[in-house]
């Protein structure tokens, strides 16, 4: 991703929202919830689907800290890590004991922009063509990116009555999608700085993602 665009910021104000849904209030509620947070902890489940491929589901715990730090600690598959230290992101896969390092602003991995949750949301700037519909326990909001330089074509997310983001679906070019489900969210937990520093496991091969 050439720009670290917070794609979940699709919660923008919109005259194109579905009738009967106060999208403006929903967006403001989400903005207030996450803009005030300094840290966040949440359980996640992510499912990647692509044409002619079986869906792949993984899960674990996500930790976020301002500015732009994250740690995806996987329980399935065990030992997998995805860490952002504010400058780089590191993907460690224990199956081959390999680490891929990428500059955070250049990462096209759909996990990297989730640091938006602890950033400054600017809804009107980043998205266009908004819509909403009722969902299971909340409201689905959908939008398209304002920029053509991002690696996705549409985003949808489910917002609870308390303005938590419970689900997120990102549609990419070529028909593939990444879906995230979140639960057990904790705002402003005490998180050690060491969580966001990556130390390669013994013997791990570290490569630049471009390689």
Secondary structure as GFF3:
##gff-version 3
##sequence-region A 1 211
A	DSSP	three_ten_helix	7	10	.	.	.	ID=ss1
A	DSSP	alpha_helix	23	35	.	.	.	ID=ss2
A	DSSP	beta_strand	39	49	.	.	.	ID=ss3
A	DSSP	beta_strand	56	65	.	.	.	ID=ss4
A	DSSP	beta_strand	69	76	.	.	.	ID=ss5
A	DSSP	beta_strand	81	85	.	.	.	ID=ss6
A	DSSP	beta_strand	88	93	.	.	.	ID=ss7
A	DSSP	beta_strand	98	103	.	.	.	ID=ss8
A	DSSP	three_ten_helix	104	106	.	.	.	ID=ss9
A	DSSP	three_ten_helix	112	118	.	.	.	ID=ss10
A	DSSP	alpha_helix	123	126	.	.	.	ID=ss11
A	DSSP	beta_strand	127	135	.	.	.	ID=ss12
A	DSSP	beta_strand	138	145	.	.	.	ID=ss13
A	DSSP	beta_strand	154	160	.	.	.	ID=ss14
A	DSSP	beta_strand	165	171	.	.	.	ID=ss15
A	DSSP	beta_strand	177	187	.	.	.	ID=ss16
A	DSSP	three_ten_helix	193	196	.	.	.	ID=ss17
A	DSSP	beta_strand	205	208	.	.	.	ID=ss18
###
